[in-house]
Amino acid sequence: MAGVIRVLLVDDDALVRAGLSMMLDGAAGITVVAEAGDGSEAVGAADAHFPDVVLMDLHMPRVDGITATRRLRARPRAPEVIVLTTFDTDENIVHALRAGASGFLLKDTPPGRIVEAVTRVAAGDPILSPGITRRLMDRTVVQADTYQRARAALDALTPREREVAIAIARGHSNAEIAADLAMSVTTAKAHVSSVLTKLGLDNRTQIALLVHSADLA
């Protein structure tokens, strides 16, 4: 077994596990050492069988794949985790990667690609589907662009108006803004109106969103 990649399958669908097990056990240098029906069983299975790589579903009963991934990656002998799912929303991708996943593949990925992913991740080489990589790049560009535009918009405010905008983003009322910034409520209201006018916004919620986009609150 020396040099053989040990794999743990975590999926609530027994048929999916059976198909993956048959595919991976038939690949050179890979063996499936255990299966788990949901995230709550994954940690115990990992402790008992010491997998090198875990193929992890996301949406499962009791403990979901994101939580299970986070728990596994926190173990002293942490296996690498590849998320294998039918759900490729940006939120799922980002949360899985933040939880410590080294790969993210869709269940319609060709068998050969899954085998390759297991081999590469076991060797310390993170892997993402090409489409997911493109989406993450686009998401980063959009976030960076949004940040820059929000910062530029807020630069049009005076320092006092900027303070008022940040206070709004923190959920403060006009009375709280007045107390925090040592001004009258009437003056606070005037500043809020000025902020709305300068930024071309309609309400306080839009101010809050802009401030959060600029990472100032």
Residue frames as a rotation matrix with the C-alpha (Angstrom) as fourth column:
MET 1
0.555 0.832 0.000 0.00
0.832 -0.555 0.000 0.00
0.000 0.000 -1.000 0.00
ALA 2
-0.106 -0.672 -0.733 3.05
0.511 -0.669 0.540 2.27
-0.853 -0.317 0.414 0.14
GLY 3
-0.918 -0.315 -0.239 2.55
0.016 -0.632 0.775 5.18
-0.395 0.708 0.585 -2.21
VAL 4
-0.520 0.816 0.254 -1.13
0.732 0.272 0.624 4.39
0.440 0.511 -0.739 -2.74
ILE 5
-0.836 0.295 0.463 -3.50
-0.373 -0.924 -0.084 7.36
0.403 -0.243 0.882 -2.32
ARG 6
-0.738 0.578 -0.348 -6.13
0.674 0.605 -0.424 6.58
-0.035 -0.547 -0.836 0.31
VAL 7
-0.782 0.513 0.353 -9.55
-0.229 -0.765 0.602 8.11
0.579 0.390 0.716 -0.38
LEU 8
-0.721 0.666 -0.192 -12.60
0.441 0.228 -0.868 8.67
-0.534 -0.711 -0.458 1.82
LEU 9
-0.703 0.577 0.416 -15.95
0.296 -0.294 0.909 9.19
0.646 0.762 0.036 0.07
VAL 10
-0.749 0.501 -0.433 -18.51
0.342 -0.268 -0.901 11.41
-0.567 -0.823 0.030 1.79
ASP 11
-0.799 0.575 -0.178 -21.93
-0.474 -0.418 0.775 11.59
0.371 0.704 0.606 0.11
ASP 12
-0.464 0.691 0.554 -25.48
-0.598 0.218 -0.771 10.91
-0.654 -0.689 0.312 1.28
ASP 13
0.564 0.622 -0.543 -26.31
-0.820 0.340 -0.461 9.10
-0.102 0.705 0.702 -1.98
ALA 14
0.263 -0.450 0.853 -25.23
-0.238 0.827 0.510 5.44
-0.935 -0.337 0.110 -1.77
LEU 15
0.777 0.065 0.627 -25.36
0.542 0.438 -0.717 5.09
-0.321 0.897 0.305 -5.56
VAL 16
0.840 -0.521 0.148 -22.99
-0.367 -0.748 -0.553 8.01
0.399 0.411 -0.820 -6.00
ARG 17
0.294 -0.750 0.593 -20.60
-0.836 0.098 0.539 6.50
-0.463 -0.654 -0.598 -3.47
ALA 18
0.448 -0.076 0.891 -20.77
0.167 0.986 0.000 3.11
-0.878 0.148 0.455 -5.21
GLY 19
0.925 -0.062 0.375 -20.01
0.370 -0.083 -0.925 4.65
0.088 0.995 -0.054 -8.60
LEU 20
0.648 -0.720 0.247 -17.11
-0.692 -0.692 -0.203 6.69
0.317 -0.040 -0.947 -7.27
SER 21
0.316 -0.510 0.800 -15.74
-0.609 0.537 0.584 3.71
-0.728 -0.671 -0.141 -5.37
MET 22
0.658 -0.013 0.752 -15.79
0.441 0.817 -0.372 1.50
-0.610 0.577 0.544 -8.46
MET 23
0.916 -0.284 0.284 -14.16
0.113 -0.497 -0.860 4.19
0.385 0.820 -0.424 -10.57
LEU 24
0.525 -0.740 0.421 -11.41
-0.824 -0.566 0.033 5.09
0.214 -0.364 -0.906 -8.11
ASP 25
0.381 -0.371 0.847 -10.57
-0.412 0.752 0.515 1.54
-0.828 -0.545 0.133 -7.04
GLY 26
0.762 -0.063 0.645 -10.04
0.537 0.619 -0.574 0.76
-0.363 0.783 0.505 -10.69
ALA 27
0.856 -0.482 0.188 -7.47
-0.266 -0.722 -0.639 3.55
0.444 0.497 -0.746 -11.04
ALA 28
0.276 -0.852 -0.446 -3.78
0.637 0.509 -0.578 2.85
0.720 -0.125 0.683 -10.55
GLY 29
-0.681 -0.732 0.034 -2.35
0.419 -0.427 -0.802 4.10
0.601 -0.532 0.597 -7.26
ILE 30
-0.540 0.581 0.609 -5.70
-0.744 -0.668 -0.021 4.89
0.395 -0.464 0.793 -5.62
THR 31
-0.646 0.432 -0.629 -7.81
0.483 0.870 0.101 2.94
0.591 -0.239 -0.771 -3.12
VAL 32
0.027 0.741 0.670 -11.06
-0.502 -0.570 0.650 3.84
0.865 -0.354 0.357 -1.38
VAL 33
-0.825 -0.469 -0.314 -10.54
0.038 0.509 -0.860 3.10
0.564 -0.721 -0.402 2.31
ALA 34
-0.668 0.637 -0.384 -13.93
0.583 0.128 -0.802 4.21
-0.462 -0.760 -0.457 3.69
GLU 35
-0.496 0.619 0.609 -17.29
0.372 -0.483 0.793 5.82
0.785 0.620 0.010 2.96
ALA 36
-0.824 0.321 -0.467 -19.49
0.371 -0.317 -0.873 8.16
-0.428 -0.893 0.142 5.01
GLY 37
-0.210 0.869 0.448 -23.16
0.969 0.124 0.213 9.00
0.130 0.479 -0.868 4.49
ASP 38
0.782 0.395 0.482 -22.94
0.375 -0.916 0.142 12.57
0.497 0.070 -0.865 5.72
GLY 39
0.169 -0.785 0.596 -20.61
-0.259 -0.619 -0.742 15.12
0.951 -0.029 -0.308 7.25
SER 40
0.542 0.085 0.836 -21.21
-0.834 -0.067 0.547 13.94
0.103 -0.994 0.034 10.81
GLU 41
0.927 -0.189 0.325 -19.61
0.115 0.966 0.233 10.58
-0.358 -0.178 0.917 9.97
ALA 42
0.800 -0.593 0.092 -16.69
0.042 -0.098 -0.994 12.02
0.598 0.799 -0.054 8.03
VAL 43
0.248 -0.748 0.616 -14.42
-0.877 -0.443 -0.185 12.98
0.411 -0.494 -0.766 10.92
GLY 44
0.409 -0.038 0.912 -14.78
-0.631 0.710 0.312 9.59
-0.659 -0.703 0.266 12.61
ALA 45
0.943 -0.047 0.330 -14.11
0.258 0.729 -0.634 7.80
-0.211 0.683 0.699 9.34
ALA 46
0.626 -0.755 0.195 -11.05
-0.274 -0.447 -0.852 9.96
0.730 0.480 -0.486 8.73
ASP 47
0.195 -0.540 0.818 -9.70
-0.981 -0.097 0.170 9.24
-0.012 -0.836 -0.549 12.23
ALA 48
0.538 0.107 0.836 -10.20
-0.334 0.938 0.094 5.52
-0.774 -0.330 0.540 11.71
HIS 49
0.733 -0.108 0.672 -8.84
0.554 0.669 -0.496 5.17
-0.396 0.735 0.550 8.18
PHE 50
0.044 -0.813 -0.581 -6.34
0.142 -0.571 0.809 8.03
-0.989 -0.118 0.090 7.69
PRO 51
0.631 0.214 0.746 -7.29
0.744 0.108 -0.660 9.05
-0.222 0.971 -0.091 4.13
ASP 52
-0.584 -0.808 -0.078 -5.01
0.697 -0.549 0.461 11.23
-0.415 0.215 0.884 2.08
VAL 53
-0.940 0.341 0.019 -7.92
-0.252 -0.731 0.634 12.73
0.230 0.591 0.773 0.11
VAL 54
-0.506 0.862 0.042 -11.61
0.407 0.282 -0.869 13.15
-0.760 -0.423 -0.494 0.89
LEU 55
-0.841 0.416 0.347 -14.21
0.219 -0.324 0.920 13.54
0.495 0.850 0.181 -1.86
MET 56
-0.774 0.448 -0.447 -16.89
0.397 -0.207 -0.894 15.64
-0.493 -0.870 -0.017 -0.17
ASP 57
-0.195 0.812 0.550 -20.48
0.799 -0.194 0.570 16.35
0.569 0.550 -0.611 -1.16
LEU 58
-0.853 -0.122 0.507 -21.93
-0.085 -0.927 -0.365 19.68
0.514 -0.355 0.781 0.00
HIS 59
-0.232 0.876 0.423 -25.63
-0.915 -0.344 0.211 19.25
0.330 -0.338 0.881 0.73
MET 60
-0.499 0.019 -0.867 -26.11
0.162 0.984 -0.072 16.41
0.852 -0.177 -0.494 3.21
PRO 61
0.623 0.782 0.020 -28.31
0.087 -0.095 0.992 15.84
0.777 -0.616 -0.128 6.28
ARG 62
0.778 -0.202 -0.595 -27.16
0.624 0.137 0.769 16.70
-0.074 -0.970 0.233 9.81
VAL 63
0.224 -0.766 -0.602 -23.71
0.095 -0.598 0.796 18.13
-0.970 -0.235 -0.061 8.95
ASP 64
0.975 0.193 -0.107 -23.11
-0.069 -0.190 -0.979 19.73
-0.209 0.963 -0.172 5.55
GLY 65
0.629 -0.747 0.216 -19.95
0.737 0.483 -0.473 19.44
0.249 0.457 0.854 3.49
ILE 66
0.305 -0.515 0.801 -18.62
-0.114 -0.855 -0.506 22.91
0.946 0.063 -0.319 4.32
THR 67
0.613 -0.019 0.790 -18.76
-0.783 -0.148 0.605 22.24
0.106 -0.989 -0.105 8.06
ALA 68
0.925 -0.259 0.277 -17.28
0.184 0.946 0.268 18.76
-0.332 -0.197 0.923 7.62
THR 69
0.521 -0.764 0.380 -14.45
0.527 -0.062 -0.847 20.16
0.671 0.642 0.370 5.49
ARG 70
0.325 -0.373 0.869 -13.64
-0.563 -0.815 -0.139 22.75
0.760 -0.444 -0.475 8.14
ARG 71
0.762 0.015 0.647 -13.57
-0.596 0.405 0.693 20.07
-0.252 -0.914 0.318 10.85
LEU 72
0.867 -0.449 0.215 -11.38
0.491 0.845 -0.213 17.74
-0.086 0.290 0.953 8.83
ARG 73
0.404 -0.742 0.535 -8.90
0.325 -0.430 -0.842 20.45
0.855 0.514 0.067 7.93
ALA 74
0.432 -0.200 0.880 -8.57
-0.753 -0.617 0.229 21.34
0.497 -0.761 -0.417 11.62
ARG 75
0.998 -0.049 0.028 -7.42
0.028 0.863 0.504 17.79
-0.049 -0.502 0.863 12.52
PRO 76
0.363 -0.932 0.014 -3.74
-0.412 -0.146 0.899 17.18
-0.836 -0.332 -0.437 13.40
ARG 77
-0.721 -0.528 0.449 -3.41
0.158 0.505 0.848 14.84
-0.675 0.682 -0.281 10.41
ALA 78
0.084 0.854 -0.513 -5.63
-0.355 -0.455 -0.817 16.71
-0.931 0.251 0.264 7.99
PRO 79
-0.196 -0.084 0.977 -6.53
0.773 0.600 0.206 15.09
-0.604 0.795 -0.053 4.67
GLU 80
-0.958 -0.001 -0.287 -6.88
-0.185 -0.763 0.619 17.11
-0.220 0.646 0.731 1.51
VAL 81
-0.200 0.965 0.170 -10.52
0.352 0.233 -0.907 17.73
-0.914 -0.122 -0.386 0.56
ILE 82
-0.997 0.069 0.027 -12.04
0.004 -0.315 0.949 17.88
0.075 0.947 0.314 -2.91
VAL 83
-0.318 0.947 -0.049 -15.62
-0.318 -0.155 -0.935 19.12
-0.893 -0.282 0.351 -2.98
LEU 84
-0.993 0.109 0.044 -17.62
0.086 0.424 0.902 17.13
0.079 0.899 -0.430 -5.53
THR 85
-0.469 0.841 -0.268 -21.11
0.228 -0.177 -0.957 18.56
-0.853 -0.511 -0.109 -5.93
THR 86
-0.193 0.509 0.839 -23.94
0.977 0.024 0.210 19.45
0.087 0.861 -0.502 -8.29
PHE 87
0.822 0.531 -0.204 -24.20
0.562 -0.814 0.145 22.93
-0.089 -0.234 -0.968 -6.73
ASP 88
-0.159 -0.955 0.250 -21.72
0.982 -0.180 -0.063 25.44
0.105 0.236 0.966 -8.16
THR 89
0.850 0.450 0.273 -23.00
0.411 -0.891 0.191 28.75
0.329 -0.050 -0.943 -6.80
ASP 90
0.105 -0.838 0.536 -20.35
-0.074 -0.544 -0.836 31.37
0.992 0.048 -0.119 -6.11
GLU 91
0.374 0.101 0.922 -21.25
-0.881 -0.273 0.387 31.24
0.291 -0.957 -0.013 -2.42
ASN 92
0.978 0.013 0.209 -20.64
-0.084 0.940 0.332 27.48
-0.192 -0.342 0.920 -2.23
ILE 93
0.575 -0.813 0.092 -17.33
0.487 0.249 -0.837 27.76
0.657 0.527 0.539 -4.06
VAL 94
0.012 -0.585 0.811 -15.99
-0.390 -0.750 -0.535 30.56
0.921 -0.309 -0.237 -1.88
HIS 95
0.537 0.250 0.805 -17.19
-0.841 0.092 0.533 28.96
0.059 -0.964 0.260 1.39
ALA 96
0.982 -0.190 -0.020 -15.66
0.190 0.982 -0.005 25.60
0.021 0.001 1.000 0.45
LEU 97
0.293 -0.930 0.220 -12.29
0.415 -0.084 -0.906 27.17
0.861 0.357 0.361 -0.36
ARG 98
0.036 -0.237 0.971 -12.35
-0.689 -0.709 -0.147 29.22
0.723 -0.664 -0.189 2.84
ALA 99
0.814 0.331 0.477 -13.10
-0.576 0.558 0.597 26.05
-0.069 -0.761 0.645 4.80
GLY 100
0.017 -0.939 0.344 -9.88
-0.675 0.243 0.697 24.57
-0.738 -0.244 -0.629 3.45
ALA 101
0.740 0.283 0.610 -10.91
0.210 0.765 -0.609 22.57
-0.639 0.579 0.506 0.39
SER 102
-0.315 -0.930 -0.189 -8.09
-0.099 -0.166 0.981 22.00
-0.944 0.328 -0.040 -2.08
GLY 103
-0.995 0.018 0.093 -10.39
0.095 0.162 0.982 21.31
0.002 0.987 -0.163 -5.00
PHE 104
-0.246 0.960 -0.131 -13.89
-0.313 -0.207 -0.927 21.96
-0.917 -0.187 0.352 -6.29
LEU 105
-0.986 -0.059 -0.159 -15.41
-0.170 0.356 0.919 19.79
0.002 0.933 -0.361 -9.02
LEU 106
-0.090 0.994 -0.061 -18.90
-0.982 -0.099 -0.160 19.20
-0.165 0.045 0.985 -10.33
LYS 107
-0.053 0.125 0.991 -20.40
-0.313 0.940 -0.136 15.72
-0.948 -0.318 -0.011 -10.34
ASP 108
0.919 0.363 0.156 -20.64
0.035 0.320 -0.947 15.75
-0.394 0.875 0.281 -14.11
THR 109
0.222 -0.929 -0.295 -16.84
-0.914 -0.304 0.269 15.97
-0.340 0.210 -0.917 -14.31
PRO 110
0.538 -0.047 -0.842 -15.48
-0.530 0.758 -0.380 13.13
0.656 0.651 0.383 -16.51
PRO 111
0.991 -0.097 -0.093 -14.13
0.134 0.696 0.706 10.15
-0.003 -0.712 0.702 -14.51
GLY 112
0.304 -0.946 0.110 -10.61
0.841 0.213 -0.497 10.64
0.446 0.243 0.861 -15.78
ARG 113
-0.047 -0.255 0.966 -10.64
-0.072 -0.963 -0.258 14.23
0.996 -0.082 0.027 -14.57
ILE 114
0.795 0.361 0.487 -11.75
-0.506 -0.048 0.861 13.15
0.334 -0.931 0.145 -11.10
VAL 115
0.804 -0.572 -0.162 -8.95
0.594 0.772 0.225 10.57
-0.003 -0.277 0.961 -10.92
GLU 116
-0.008 -0.823 0.568 -6.49
0.636 -0.442 -0.632 13.24
0.772 0.356 0.527 -12.04
ALA 117
0.303 0.200 0.932 -7.82
-0.414 -0.853 0.317 15.64
0.859 -0.481 -0.175 -9.40
VAL 118
0.997 0.065 0.048 -7.34
-0.074 0.478 0.875 13.07
0.034 -0.876 0.481 -6.62
THR 119
0.470 -0.882 0.027 -3.76
0.871 0.458 -0.177 12.43
0.144 0.107 0.984 -7.75
ARG 120
-0.097 -0.521 0.848 -2.88
0.396 -0.802 -0.447 16.10
0.913 0.293 0.284 -8.07
VAL 121
0.540 0.366 0.758 -4.46
-0.490 -0.596 0.636 17.17
0.685 -0.715 -0.142 -4.79
ALA 122
0.958 -0.226 -0.177 -2.71
0.285 0.685 0.670 14.33
-0.030 -0.693 0.721 -2.95
ALA 123
0.111 -0.971 0.210 0.56
0.956 0.047 -0.288 15.73
0.270 0.232 0.934 -4.33
GLY 124
-0.200 -0.154 -0.968 -0.29
0.693 -0.721 -0.028 19.19
-0.693 -0.676 0.251 -2.94
ASP 125
-0.986 -0.126 0.112 -1.56
0.166 -0.608 0.776 20.74
-0.030 0.784 0.621 -6.16
PRO 126
-0.366 0.909 -0.199 -4.99
0.000 -0.214 -0.977 22.42
-0.930 -0.358 0.078 -5.69
ILE 127
-0.948 0.075 0.308 -7.41
0.317 0.189 0.929 21.96
0.012 0.979 -0.203 -8.57
LEU 128
-0.268 0.899 -0.347 -10.58
-0.184 -0.401 -0.898 23.66
-0.946 -0.177 0.272 -9.78
SER 129
0.203 0.430 0.880 -12.80
0.851 0.367 -0.375 23.04
-0.484 0.825 -0.292 -12.78
PRO 130
-0.713 -0.541 0.446 -11.83
0.698 -0.603 0.386 25.50
0.060 0.587 0.808 -15.58
GLY 131
-0.037 0.800 0.599 -15.28
0.458 -0.519 0.721 27.11
0.888 0.301 -0.348 -15.47
ILE 132
0.759 0.287 -0.585 -15.04
0.643 -0.182 0.744 27.63
0.107 -0.940 -0.323 -11.71
THR 133
-0.232 -0.917 -0.326 -11.59
0.869 -0.345 0.353 29.19
-0.437 -0.202 0.877 -12.05
ARG 134
-0.638 0.045 0.769 -12.98
0.551 -0.671 0.496 31.64
0.538 0.740 0.404 -14.61
ARG 135
0.419 0.892 0.169 -15.89
0.438 -0.361 0.823 32.55
0.795 -0.271 -0.542 -12.33
LEU 136
0.530 -0.300 -0.793 -13.62
0.798 -0.138 0.586 33.14
-0.286 -0.944 0.166 -9.35
MET 137
-0.617 -0.776 0.133 -11.45
0.765 -0.552 0.332 35.41
-0.184 0.307 0.934 -11.47
ASP 138
-0.346 0.588 0.731 -14.51
0.407 -0.608 0.682 37.31
0.845 0.533 -0.029 -12.67
ARG 139
0.658 0.623 -0.423 -15.80
0.619 -0.127 0.775 37.58
0.429 -0.772 -0.469 -9.10
THR 140
0.048 -0.740 -0.671 -12.47
0.885 -0.280 0.372 38.99
-0.463 -0.612 0.641 -7.92
VAL 141
-0.785 -0.323 0.528 -12.44
0.577 -0.692 0.434 41.56
0.225 0.645 0.730 -10.72
VAL 142
0.069 0.907 0.414 -16.03
0.402 -0.406 0.821 42.58
0.913 0.109 -0.393 -9.99
GLN 143
0.658 0.166 -0.735 -15.32
0.752 -0.092 0.653 42.92
0.041 -0.982 -0.185 -6.27
ALA 144
-0.354 -0.876 -0.327 -12.17
0.833 -0.455 0.316 44.95
-0.425 -0.160 0.891 -6.90
ASP 145
-0.681 0.160 0.715 -14.01
0.456 -0.671 0.585 47.19
0.573 0.724 0.384 -9.34
THR 146
0.426 0.905 -0.024 -16.91
0.511 -0.219 0.831 47.66
0.746 -0.366 -0.556 -6.90
TYR 147
0.363 -0.397 -0.843 -14.47
0.883 -0.141 0.447 48.53
-0.297 -0.907 0.300 -4.12
GLN 148
-0.687 -0.722 0.080 -12.66
0.700 -0.630 0.335 51.11
-0.192 0.286 0.939 -6.21
ARG 149
-0.418 0.610 0.674 -15.88
0.364 -0.567 0.739 52.73
0.833 0.554 0.015 -7.42
ALA 150
0.611 0.652 -0.449 -17.27
0.651 -0.091 0.753 52.89
0.451 -0.752 -0.480 -3.87
ARG 151
0.004 -0.711 -0.703 -14.07
0.883 -0.327 0.336 54.49
-0.469 -0.622 0.627 -2.59
ALA 152
-0.816 -0.325 0.478 -14.11
0.550 -0.693 0.466 57.02
0.180 0.643 0.744 -5.40
ALA 153
0.038 0.923 0.383 -17.74
0.447 -0.359 0.819 57.92
0.894 0.140 -0.427 -4.73
LEU 154
0.684 0.247 -0.687 -17.13
0.724 -0.113 0.680 58.46
0.090 -0.962 -0.256 -1.02
ASP 155
-0.414 -0.894 -0.169 -14.14
0.888 -0.437 0.139 60.67
-0.198 -0.093 0.976 -1.77
ALA 156
-0.377 0.352 0.857 -16.67
0.430 -0.753 0.499 63.28
0.820 0.556 0.132 -2.95
LEU 157
0.677 0.691 -0.253 -17.86
0.505 -0.186 0.843 63.72
0.535 -0.699 -0.475 0.64
THR 158
0.220 -0.560 0.799 -16.43
-0.654 -0.692 -0.304 66.07
0.723 -0.456 -0.519 3.23
PRO 159
-0.772 -0.561 -0.297 -14.72
-0.150 0.615 -0.774 64.41
0.617 -0.553 -0.559 6.22
ARG 160
-0.708 0.572 0.414 -17.83
-0.566 -0.109 -0.817 65.08
-0.423 -0.813 0.401 8.35
GLU 161
0.282 0.840 -0.464 -20.19
-0.958 0.223 -0.180 63.66
-0.047 0.495 0.867 5.73
ARG 162
-0.162 -0.442 -0.882 -17.94
-0.457 0.826 -0.330 60.62
0.875 0.350 -0.336 5.48
GLU 163
-0.967 -0.169 0.192 -18.24
-0.237 0.311 -0.920 60.08
0.096 -0.935 -0.341 9.23
VAL 164
-0.231 0.963 0.139 -22.03
-0.811 -0.112 -0.574 60.33
-0.537 -0.245 0.807 8.95
ALA 165
0.282 0.309 -0.908 -22.06
-0.852 0.516 -0.088 57.81
0.442 0.799 0.408 6.09
ILE 166
-0.602 -0.577 -0.551 -19.99
-0.224 0.785 -0.577 55.34
0.766 -0.224 -0.602 8.11
ALA 167
-0.856 0.344 0.386 -22.30
-0.407 0.012 -0.913 55.80
-0.319 -0.939 0.130 11.08
ILE 168
0.154 0.931 -0.330 -25.30
-0.967 0.073 -0.246 55.05
-0.205 0.357 0.911 8.85
ALA 169
0.032 -0.224 -0.974 -23.57
-0.579 0.790 -0.201 51.86
0.814 0.571 -0.104 7.64
ARG 170
-0.894 -0.404 -0.196 -23.19
-0.057 0.536 -0.843 50.82
0.445 -0.742 -0.502 11.28
GLY 171
-0.290 0.899 -0.327 -26.92
0.702 0.432 0.567 51.14
0.651 -0.065 -0.756 11.76
HIS 172
-0.755 -0.054 -0.654 -26.97
0.570 -0.547 -0.613 54.35
-0.325 -0.836 0.443 13.78
SER 173
0.348 0.919 0.188 -30.06
0.937 -0.334 -0.101 56.53
-0.030 0.211 -0.977 13.91
ASN 174
0.230 -0.224 0.947 -29.95
0.321 -0.902 -0.291 60.31
0.919 0.370 -0.135 13.40
ALA 175
0.879 0.132 0.457 -30.08
-0.363 -0.435 0.824 60.78
0.308 -0.891 -0.335 17.17
GLU 176
0.769 -0.633 0.085 -27.17
0.429 0.611 0.665 58.38
-0.473 -0.475 0.742 17.67
ILE 177
0.186 -0.688 0.702 -25.18
0.886 -0.191 -0.422 60.08
0.424 0.700 0.574 14.93
ALA 178
0.514 0.089 0.853 -25.80
-0.071 -0.987 0.146 63.44
0.855 -0.135 -0.501 16.58
ALA 179
0.957 -0.129 0.261 -24.67
-0.259 0.027 0.965 62.15
-0.132 -0.991 -0.007 19.96
ASP 180
0.595 -0.763 0.250 -21.58
0.708 0.646 0.285 60.35
-0.380 0.007 0.925 18.62
LEU 181
-0.104 -0.650 0.753 -20.43
0.921 -0.348 -0.174 63.28
0.375 0.676 0.634 16.49
ALA 182
-0.411 -0.063 -0.909 -21.39
0.708 -0.650 -0.275 66.05
-0.574 -0.757 0.312 18.92
MET 183
-0.971 0.215 0.104 -23.94
-0.088 -0.726 0.682 67.79
0.222 0.653 0.724 16.71
SER 184
-0.406 0.900 0.156 -27.64
-0.665 -0.174 -0.726 68.50
-0.627 -0.399 0.670 16.83
VAL 185
-0.208 0.433 0.877 -30.15
0.442 0.842 -0.310 66.06
-0.873 0.323 -0.366 15.35
THR 186
0.797 0.515 -0.315 -31.10
0.014 -0.538 -0.843 68.75
-0.603 0.668 -0.436 12.83
THR 187
0.188 -0.827 -0.530 -27.48
-0.910 -0.350 0.223 69.01
-0.370 0.441 -0.818 11.70
ALA 188
-0.584 -0.361 0.727 -27.23
-0.190 0.931 0.311 65.22
-0.789 0.044 -0.613 11.46
LYS 189
0.311 0.800 0.512 -30.31
0.481 0.332 -0.811 65.13
-0.820 0.499 -0.282 9.25
ALA 190
0.771 -0.066 -0.633 -28.82
-0.460 -0.746 -0.482 67.86
-0.441 0.663 -0.605 7.06
HIS 191
-0.306 -0.950 -0.058 -25.62
-0.808 0.227 0.544 65.86
-0.504 0.214 -0.837 6.64
VAL 192
-0.372 0.251 0.893 -27.61
0.261 0.952 -0.159 62.74
-0.891 0.174 -0.420 5.72
SER 193
0.718 0.696 -0.001 -29.50
0.246 -0.256 -0.935 64.69
-0.650 0.671 -0.355 3.07
SER 194
0.466 -0.633 -0.618 -26.25
-0.802 -0.597 0.006 66.11
-0.373 0.493 -0.786 1.72
VAL 195
-0.534 -0.668 0.519 -24.71
-0.425 0.742 0.518 62.61
-0.731 0.056 -0.680 1.54
LEU 196
0.058 0.663 0.747 -27.71
0.502 0.627 -0.596 61.30
-0.863 0.409 -0.297 -0.39
THR 197
0.870 0.306 -0.387 -27.57
-0.106 -0.651 -0.752 64.21
-0.482 0.695 -0.534 -2.82
LYS 198
0.157 -0.908 -0.387 -23.82
-0.894 -0.298 0.336 64.04
-0.420 0.293 -0.859 -3.45
LEU 199
-0.688 -0.464 0.558 -23.86
-0.292 0.881 0.372 60.27
-0.664 0.093 -0.741 -3.95
GLY 200
-0.516 0.575 -0.635 -27.03
-0.803 -0.067 0.592 60.27
0.298 0.815 0.496 -6.04
LEU 201
-0.905 0.168 -0.392 -28.71
0.261 0.945 -0.199 57.76
0.337 -0.282 -0.898 -3.73
ASP 202
-0.191 0.955 0.228 -32.30
-0.142 -0.256 0.956 57.39
0.971 0.151 0.184 -2.60
ASN 203
0.819 0.553 0.156 -32.10
-0.266 0.123 0.956 56.04
0.509 -0.824 0.248 0.95
ARG 204
0.381 -0.669 0.638 -29.93
-0.906 -0.134 0.400 55.13
-0.182 -0.731 -0.658 3.91
THR 205
0.685 -0.097 0.722 -29.71
0.019 0.993 0.115 51.47
-0.729 -0.065 0.682 2.92
GLN 206
0.864 -0.364 0.347 -27.96
0.398 0.072 -0.915 52.45
0.308 0.929 0.207 -0.29
ILE 207
0.508 -0.706 0.494 -25.50
-0.726 -0.660 -0.196 54.54
0.464 -0.259 -0.847 1.70
ALA 208
0.448 -0.295 0.844 -24.79
-0.655 0.534 0.534 51.56
-0.609 -0.792 0.046 3.95
LEU 209
0.833 -0.099 0.545 -24.20
0.364 0.840 -0.403 49.24
-0.418 0.534 0.735 0.99
LEU 210
0.773 -0.560 0.297 -21.80
0.015 -0.452 -0.892 51.71
0.634 0.694 -0.341 -0.60
VAL 211
0.387 -0.631 0.673 -19.82
-0.910 -0.380 0.166 52.12
0.151 -0.676 -0.721 2.62
HIS 212
0.529 -0.153 0.834 -19.61
-0.300 0.886 0.353 48.35
-0.794 -0.437 0.424 3.07
SER 213
0.915 -0.201 0.351 -18.46
0.403 0.408 -0.819 47.96
0.021 0.890 0.455 -0.54
ALA 214
0.525 -0.738 0.425 -15.67
-0.345 -0.641 -0.686 50.42
0.778 0.213 -0.591 0.26
ASP 215
0.228 -0.395 -0.890 -14.78
0.670 0.727 -0.151 48.29
0.707 -0.562 0.431 3.32
LEU 216
-0.537 -0.403 0.741 -15.16
-0.123 -0.832 -0.541 51.25
0.834 -0.382 0.397 5.67
ALA 217
0.131 0.659 0.741 -17.69
-0.924 -0.191 0.333 49.84
0.360 -0.728 0.584 8.17
